């Protein structure tokens, strides 16, 4: 196919509506090149749900580990583990995991 000004004008006349809509940044056949602003809501909701699920998983993990190693923990580690399981304290379950694993691991090495 050869390209010429005549073929360009012919293509333009056949697809004038789509080309004009594209140049004016309007929808073509129901599709929009710009995403709507409410997509930010869906993204932020998805991020929020993901953070809540991951936080819940870490909290349950910390609770299970605390219960599993409760007999082997020294008193200071028990106190910190319980305080870390309080949902109001930010990063509490992570502190609980660290305290339980460190104190349980150090107790193993002494034996």
Residue pairs with C-beta under 8 A, 6 or more apart in sequence:
1 7
12 19
18 28
18 29
21 27
21 28
22 28
22 33
25 33
25 34
26 32
55 93
58 93
58 94
58 97
59 85
59 87
59 93
61 93
61 97
62 81
62 84
62 85
62 92
62 93
62 94
62 96
62 97
62 100
63 85
63 93
65 96
65 97
65 100
65 101
66 73
66 81
66 82
66 85
66 96
66 100
69 100
69 104
70 78
72 104
72 107
73 81
73 100
73 103
73 104
73 107
74 103
74 107
76 103
77 99
77 100
77 103
80 95
80 96
80 99
81 96
81 99
81 100
83 89
83 92
83 95
84 92
84 93
84 94
84 95
84 96
84 97
84 99
85 92
85 93
85 96
86 92
89 95
